[in-house]
Amino acid sequence: MISNNKKTLQDFVPYAKNCSKCNNLVFQKKELKQNIVFYCKDCQFEIKWTHGTIIQKSKLLFTEMDKLLQLFIKEMNTSSAQDLFDSCLLDESLNIKTVEKYFDLFSRITLKYYIDKLDTQLFNGIVEIDETYLYKPKKSSAPHRPYILGDVWLFGMKDRITKEFLIVPLTSRKEDVLISLIRRFIKIGTQIYSDSFSSYVNNRRNPKESKLLQYNYPHEFVVHKIEFVSSNFPDVHTNSIEGLWKDFKNFYKKINTKTKYIYSIARFHFHKELENQEQFKYLVGGLNTSYLPEYEEFENIIFQNLYDA
């Protein structure tokens, strides 16, 4: 089932490693007991491929890590991946805690990709914008816990031409917040399509007027209470971004994550934007680094950069 990838982890292991004894660069690598090691002839010493990386203390075999990466790329959740390891389809067996640990690590690497994308993305084609609930508040009977899940909104932007998109978690749907997001991620002069939400449209005027025009954005909108595609102008709709919401929510249910929702957004973006081999290469590159920021640091970057800009 997972042998369809043209390349494996071995193809992306660094071509050289510094010897931990003499610090010379070692190029000779070999497979030893289902692991990859570099052999320093001067010291007659073997250096694991994970030496000096964030997985330096990992006890996983090379083949186990390879299969975990492939299952993650196939958009599996932890339970499905662990079931495969327990079945006769794979040679190794891993418990659910181990799978969760490494899927969480892979998700942190995809989150770095997502943050880097936020720093560089600037749409300049034809862009649809919209907001959606990820989930609504759920009340709890427990007196110490009035809500199980908070009220989470997402803001999305999708280019009709390039198919590129961003999904941003919202702390507020106020006009100033959404306008600041638009001005940050969408180049001035770019055509924008949306619904008639009051943050983008002055609904008190008759006829309704765009609020984005004053920021030099050509802006057309459709009133969803009346129609979903403009009867006069068929290009005026938000079908692309609505399709994105459907895909994301299906993905969110599929991976059944127990971690923060921001990881799900990042992983969805990662899977959608990159081909399988690009994903594999990026993940292995992340594993080969010596430091990966913690989630809290990423969260601060997201919200500070987006809402204080």
C-alpha positions as semicolon CSV with decimal commas, in nm:
position;residue;x (nm);y (nm);z (nm)
1;M;0,000;0,000;0,000
2;I;0,279;0,245;0,080
3;S;0,537;0,131;-0,175
4;N;0,410;0,358;-0,453
5;N;0,639;0,649;-0,365
6;K;0,929;0,671;-0,610
7;K;1,166;0,783;-0,335
8;T;1,211;0,690;0,029
9;L;1,368;0,845;0,334
10;Q;1,709;0,716;0,228
11;D;1,701;0,939;-0,081
12;F;1,672;1,251;0,137
13;V;1,923;1,169;0,411
14;P;2,213;1,422;0,400
15;Y;2,501;1,316;0,176
16;A;2,752;1,386;0,455
17;K;2,777;1,417;0,833
18;N;3,030;1,562;1,073
19;C;3,203;1,302;1,286
20;S;3,109;1,351;1,650
21;K;3,469;1,268;1,752
22;C;3,701;1,445;1,506
23;N;3,437;1,677;1,354
24;N;3,560;1,595;1,003
25;L;3,301;1,569;0,728
26;V;3,214;1,204;0,660
27;F;3,070;1,102;0,323
28;Q;3,068;0,724;0,350
29;K;2,726;0,597;0,460
30;K;2,581;0,250;0,483
31;E;2,281;0,059;0,608
32;L;2,334;-0,111;0,941
33;K;2,066;-0,296;1,139
34;Q;1,783;-0,122;0,953
35;N;1,940;0,218;1,011
36;I;2,164;0,453;0,813
37;V;2,503;0,537;0,959
38;F;2,808;0,733;0,842
39;Y;3,147;0,566;0,894
40;C;3,452;0,774;0,983
41;K;3,763;0,582;0,874
42;D;3,998;0,805;1,076
43;C;3,816;0,743;1,404
44;Q;3,671;0,406;1,304
45;F;3,348;0,542;1,441
46;E;2,987;0,517;1,322
47;I;2,759;0,823;1,331
48;K;2,383;0,781;1,306
49;W;2,206;0,985;1,038
50;T;2,000;1,147;1,317
51;H;2,305;1,276;1,507
52;G;2,272;1,648;1,585
53;T;1,908;1,664;1,475
54;I;1,577;1,710;1,656
55;I;1,530;1,331;1,643
56;Q;1,876;1,250;1,776
57;K;1,731;1,051;2,067
58;S;1,477;0,866;1,852
59;K;1,476;0,488;1,888
60;L;1,280;0,432;1,568
61;L;1,435;0,220;1,300
62;F;1,508;0,388;0,970
63;T;1,238;0,179;0,800
64;E;0,980;0,270;1,066
65;M;1,045;0,642;1,023
66;D;1,019;0,603;0,647
67;K;0,678;0,437;0,670
68;L;0,547;0,690;0,921
69;L;0,643;0,970;0,684
70;Q;0,470;0,798;0,392
71;L;0,150;0,743;0,592
72;F;0,149;1,107;0,706
73;I;0,183;1,221;0,345
74;K;-0,108;0,996;0,251
75;E;-0,320;1,214;0,485
76;M;-0,383;0,936;0,734
77;N;-0,480;0,999;1,094
78;T;-0,288;0,843;1,380
79;S;-0,539;0,564;1,443
80;S;-0,540;0,447;1,081
81;A;-0,161;0,460;1,066
82;Q;-0,126;0,259;1,387
83;D;-0,375;0,001;1,260
84;L;-0,155;-0,052;0,955
85;F;0,149;-0,108;1,173
86;D;-0,047;-0,366;1,373
87;S;-0,171;-0,543;1,061
88;C;0,017;-0,787;0,842
89;L;0,064;-0,516;0,576
90;L;0,373;-0,377;0,748
91;D;0,670;-0,558;0,898
92;E;0,701;-0,335;1,205
93;S;0,462;-0,267;1,493
94;L;0,426;0,067;1,671
95;N;0,194;0,168;1,951
96;I;-0,049;0,457;1,917
97;K;0,151;0,688;2,146
98;T;0,457;0,656;1,924
99;V;0,256;0,727;1,610
100;E;0,092;1,030;1,775
101;K;0,432;1,159;1,887
102;Y;0,581;1,154;1,539
103;F;0,268;1,273;1,358
104;D;0,269;1,568;1,598
105;L;0,633;1,632;1,510
106;F;0,557;1,617;1,137
107;S;0,267;1,858;1,191
108;R;0,499;2,105;1,363
109;I;0,719;2,096;1,053
110;T;0,419;2,166;0,829
111;L;0,331;2,456;1,059
112;K;0,672;2,609;0,990
113;Y;0,598;2,581;0,618
114;Y;0,264;2,754;0,677
115;I;0,421;3,038;0,875
116;D;0,685;3,092;0,607
117;K;0,406;3,107;0,348
118;L;0,222;3,371;0,551
119;D;0,537;3,582;0,550
120;T;0,576;3,575;0,170
121;Q;0,226;3,536;0,019
122;L;0,084;3,826;-0,182
123;F;-0,215;3,751;-0,407
124;N;-0,238;3,947;-0,730
125;G;-0,473;3,751;-0,957
126;I;-0,847;3,712;-0,911
127;V;-0,917;3,647;-0,544
128;E;-1,224;3,520;-0,359
129;I;-1,253;3,591;0,013
130;D;-1,485;3,449;0,277
131;E;-1,514;3,348;0,644
132;T;-1,648;3,028;0,798
133;Y;-1,697;2,859;1,134
134;L;-1,454;2,583;1,215
135;Y;-1,685;2,493;1,500
136;K;-1,941;2,667;1,717
137;P;-1,930;2,680;2,098
138;K;-2,053;2,369;2,276
139;K;-2,198;2,409;2,622
140;S;-2,097;2,180;2,905
141;S;-2,291;2,091;3,220
142;A;-1,969;2,099;3,421
143;P;-1,974;2,419;3,636
144;H;-1,596;2,465;3,606
145;R;-1,605;2,433;3,226
146;P;-1,879;2,645;3,067
147;Y;-1,755;2,566;2,714
148;I;-1,584;2,259;2,572
149;L;-1,469;2,432;2,254
150;G;-1,445;2,801;2,189
151;D;-1,593;2,997;1,903
152;V;-1,347;2,964;1,611
153;W;-1,378;3,150;1,282
154;L;-1,152;3,117;0,979
155;F;-1,081;3,370;0,705
156;G;-0,988;3,240;0,361
157;M;-0,842;3,382;0,041
158;K;-0,815;3,184;-0,283
159;D;-0,679;3,285;-0,621
160;R;-0,902;3,157;-0,902
161;I;-0,611;3,148;-1,148
162;T;-0,321;2,999;-0,952
163;K;-0,542;2,808;-0,702
164;E;-0,315;2,933;-0,423
165;F;-0,489;2,996;-0,093
166;L;-0,441;3,093;0,268
167;I;-0,657;3,014;0,570
168;V;-0,615;3,236;0,873
169;P;-0,768;3,177;1,218
170;L;-0,961;3,479;1,341
171;T;-0,991;3,629;1,687
172;S;-1,246;3,877;1,552
173;R;-1,453;3,937;1,238
174;K;-1,455;4,312;1,287
175;E;-1,407;4,528;0,982
176;D;-1,064;4,660;1,081
177;V;-0,929;4,306;1,132
178;L;-1,054;4,171;0,800
179;I;-0,951;4,481;0,606
180;S;-0,601;4,461;0,754
181;L;-0,577;4,096;0,643
182;I;-0,689;4,187;0,292
183;R;-0,440;4,473;0,267
184;R;-0,159;4,254;0,394
185;F;-0,212;3,951;0,169
186;I;-0,377;4,094;-0,143
187;K;-0,193;4,336;-0,370
188;I;-0,365;4,672;-0,431
189;G;-0,554;4,669;-0,761
190;T;-0,634;4,296;-0,743
191;Q;-0,988;4,192;-0,836
192;I;-1,176;4,062;-0,531
193;Y;-1,503;3,867;-0,513
194;S;-1,696;3,811;-0,191
195;D;-2,040;3,783;-0,036
196;S;-2,209;4,092;0,108
197;F;-2,076;4,060;0,463
198;S;-2,086;4,399;0,635
199;S;-1,709;4,413;0,684
200;Y;-1,667;4,435;0,306
201;V;-1,997;4,591;0,199
202;N;-2,204;4,886;0,318
203;N;-2,546;4,720;0,334
204;R;-2,718;5,035;0,461
205;R;-2,685;5,202;0,123
206;N;-2,929;5,133;-0,159
207;P;-2,781;5,002;-0,376
208;K;-2,520;4,836;-0,153
209;E;-2,165;4,967;-0,185
210;S;-1,824;4,803;-0,154
211;K;-1,603;4,919;0,131
212;L;-1,294;4,786;-0,045
213;L;-1,307;5,037;-0,328
214;Q;-1,165;5,308;-0,102
215;Y;-0,855;5,088;-0,061
216;N;-0,817;5,063;-0,441
217;Y;-0,946;4,708;-0,478
218;P;-1,186;4,635;-0,766
219;H;-1,457;4,452;-0,571
220;E;-1,770;4,268;-0,679
221;F;-2,000;4,088;-0,439
222;V;-2,302;3,862;-0,442
223;V;-2,589;3,879;-0,193
224;H;-2,637;3,522;-0,076
225;K;-2,984;3,591;0,059
226;I;-3,088;3,641;-0,302
227;E;-2,851;3,429;-0,513
228;F;-2,518;3,247;-0,502
229;V;-2,411;3,343;-0,855
230;S;-2,496;3,686;-0,994
231;S;-2,771;3,656;-1,253
232;N;-2,629;3,957;-1,440
233;F;-2,257;3,879;-1,406
234;P;-2,182;3,501;-1,389
235;D;-1,822;3,564;-1,275
236;V;-1,947;3,718;-0,951
237;H;-1,961;3,429;-0,702
238;T;-1,764;3,266;-0,421
239;N;-1,781;2,906;-0,543
240;S;-1,404;2,851;-0,530
241;I;-1,365;2,956;-0,168
242;E;-1,680;2,766;-0,069
243;G;-1,525;2,456;-0,225
244;L;-1,211;2,519;-0,023
245;W;-1,414;2,526;0,301
246;K;-1,577;2,196;0,210
247;D;-1,240;2,032;0,138
248;F;-1,085;2,165;0,458
249;K;-1,369;2,056;0,685
250;N;-1,367;1,708;0,530
251;F;-0,991;1,693;0,584
252;Y;-1,030;1,814;0,943
253;K;-1,274;1,532;1,017
254;K;-1,061;1,277;0,831
255;I;-0,739;1,333;1,025
256;N;-0,936;1,350;1,351
257;T;-0,664;1,551;1,520
258;K;-0,639;1,591;1,896
259;T;-0,394;1,877;1,862
260;K;-0,454;2,250;1,811
261;Y;-0,664;2,336;1,507
262;I;-0,380;2,553;1,372
263;Y;-0,189;2,230;1,300
264;S;-0,480;2,106;1,090
265;I;-0,482;2,427;0,887
266;A;-0,107;2,401;0,830
267;R;-0,119;2,032;0,737
268;F;-0,410;2,087;0,497
269;H;-0,223;2,371;0,327
270;F;0,095;2,160;0,312
271;H;-0,082;1,863;0,148
272;K;-0,273;2,080;-0,098
273;E;0,019;2,294;-0,212
274;L;0,301;2,039;-0,246
275;E;0,337;1,718;-0,444
276;N;0,413;1,401;-0,246
277;Q;0,786;1,405;-0,313
278;E;0,810;1,775;-0,225
279;Q;0,631;1,701;0,103
280;F;0,867;1,414;0,175
281;K;1,175;1,627;0,106
282;Y;1,051;1,915;0,323
283;L;0,960;1,688;0,615
284;V;1,297;1,513;0,611
285;G;1,466;1,852;0,591
286;G;1,272;1,953;0,903
287;L;1,379;1,636;1,083
288;N;1,742;1,707;0,996
289;T;1,741;2,048;1,164
290;S;1,881;2,090;1,513
291;Y;1,595;2,311;1,635
292;L;1,222;2,339;1,570
293;P;1,029;2,617;1,748
294;E;0,753;2,516;1,984
295;Y;0,385;2,567;1,898
296;E;0,341;2,863;2,134
297;E;0,612;3,055;1,948
298;F;0,437;2,992;1,617
299;E;0,102;3,102;1,759
300;N;0,250;3,430;1,880
301;I;0,400;3,494;1,536
302;I;0,069;3,430;1,362
303;F;-0,150;3,654;1,572
304;Q;0,102;3,929;1,641
305;N;0,203;3,963;1,276
306;L;-0,151;3,945;1,142
307;Y;-0,343;4,164;1,380
308;D;-0,081;4,413;1,493
309;A;0,049;4,485;1,143
